[in-house]
Amino acid sequence: MPPALDQAAATPASTPSTALLDGLAHGVVIHRQFTILYANPAMARRAGCGSVAAFMADPSLMRFVPAADREQAYAHHQEALAGGPLWRGEALRHLTEDGGSFWAQIDET
């Protein structure tokens, strides 16, 4: 049985359930209420972090959301949790550790 998400959040090490995601060239982040539970190495690199551990050192995903967009991101997330529409292919700007930015396609499940 794969570990629960909270257990996976305790360590960024690969498990059988995340091994496939770890090898993807595209960045993947799994979060709950903007607290990062999992990130793959591609996402850590894209965000300008040296490693997954560095990406997850501060578990707030909001640090990668531009300040001007945080209220909208939070409101959308609350609406989605209440059964509202999910983002499918939405392009959103994100920040890197060094203050740069990049565009990422968001697909929520």
C-alpha positions as CSV (number, residue, x, y, z in Angstrom):
1,M,0.0,0.0,0.0
2,P,1.4,3.4,-0.9
3,P,2.1,5.8,1.9
4,A,-0.5,8.4,2.9
5,L,0.1,11.9,1.5
6,D,1.0,13.3,4.9
7,Q,3.8,10.7,5.1
8,A,5.0,11.5,1.6
9,A,5.2,15.2,2.7
10,A,7.5,14.3,5.5
11,T,10.3,13.3,3.1
12,P,10.9,14.3,-0.5
13,A,12.4,10.8,-1.1
14,S,11.0,8.7,-3.9
15,T,8.5,6.0,-3.1
16,P,7.0,3.4,-5.5
17,S,4.0,5.6,-5.8
18,T,6.0,8.7,-6.8
19,A,8.8,7.1,-8.9
20,L,7.0,7.7,-12.2
21,L,6.4,11.3,-11.4
22,D,10.0,11.8,-10.3
23,G,11.2,10.9,-13.8
24,L,8.9,13.3,-15.7
25,A,10.4,16.2,-17.6
26,H,7.4,18.3,-16.7
27,G,7.1,19.8,-13.2
28,V,4.5,18.3,-10.9
29,V,3.3,19.7,-7.6
30,I,0.7,18.1,-5.3
31,H,-0.6,20.4,-2.6
32,R,-3.4,20.6,0.0
33,Q,-4.5,24.2,0.7
34,F,-1.3,25.5,-0.8
35,T,0.9,23.4,1.5
36,I,3.3,21.4,-0.7
37,L,2.9,17.6,-0.2
38,Y,5.0,16.5,-3.2
39,A,7.1,18.0,-5.9
40,N,9.2,16.3,-8.6
41,P,12.8,17.2,-9.5
42,A,11.6,19.0,-12.7
43,M,9.4,21.3,-10.7
44,A,12.2,22.1,-8.2
45,R,14.6,22.9,-11.1
46,R,12.0,25.1,-12.9
47,A,11.4,27.0,-9.7
48,G,15.1,27.7,-9.4
49,C,15.7,25.4,-6.4
50,G,18.7,23.2,-6.2
51,S,16.8,20.2,-5.1
52,V,13.3,18.9,-4.2
53,A,14.4,19.2,-0.5
54,A,15.2,22.9,-1.1
55,F,11.8,23.4,-2.9
56,M,10.0,21.9,0.0
57,A,12.0,23.6,2.7
58,D,9.3,26.2,2.9
59,P,6.2,24.2,2.2
60,S,4.0,27.2,1.2
61,L,3.2,27.0,-2.5
62,M,2.0,30.6,-2.3
63,R,5.6,31.8,-2.2
64,F,5.7,30.9,-6.0
65,V,2.5,32.8,-6.7
66,P,3.0,36.5,-7.5
67,A,1.6,38.7,-4.7
68,A,-0.9,40.3,-7.1
69,D,-2.4,36.9,-8.0
70,R,-2.6,35.3,-4.5
71,E,-6.1,36.5,-3.6
72,Q,-7.5,35.1,-6.9
73,A,-5.6,31.8,-6.5
74,Y,-6.9,31.3,-3.0
75,A,-10.5,32.2,-4.0
76,H,-10.4,29.9,-7.0
77,H,-9.0,27.1,-4.8
78,Q,-11.8,27.5,-2.3
79,E,-14.4,27.5,-5.1
80,A,-12.9,24.3,-6.6
81,L,-13.0,22.6,-3.2
82,A,-16.6,23.5,-3.0
83,G,-17.3,21.7,-6.2
84,G,-16.7,24.6,-8.6
85,P,-14.9,24.4,-11.9
86,L,-11.3,23.2,-12.1
87,W,-8.5,24.8,-14.0
88,R,-7.7,22.7,-17.1
89,G,-4.8,24.1,-19.2
90,E,-4.9,27.5,-17.5
91,A,-1.6,29.3,-18.0
92,L,-0.5,31.1,-14.8
93,R,2.7,33.0,-14.0
94,H,4.8,31.7,-11.1
95,L,7.9,33.0,-9.3
96,T,11.3,31.4,-9.0
97,E,13.4,31.4,-5.9
98,D,15.6,34.2,-7.3
99,G,12.7,36.4,-8.1
100,G,12.4,35.5,-11.8
101,S,9.1,34.2,-13.3
102,F,7.8,31.5,-15.6
103,W,4.5,30.5,-17.1
104,A,3.1,27.1,-16.1
105,Q,0.0,25.2,-17.4
106,I,-2.2,24.3,-14.5
107,D,-4.3,21.1,-14.6
108,E,-6.3,20.4,-11.5
109,T,-7.8,17.1,-10.4
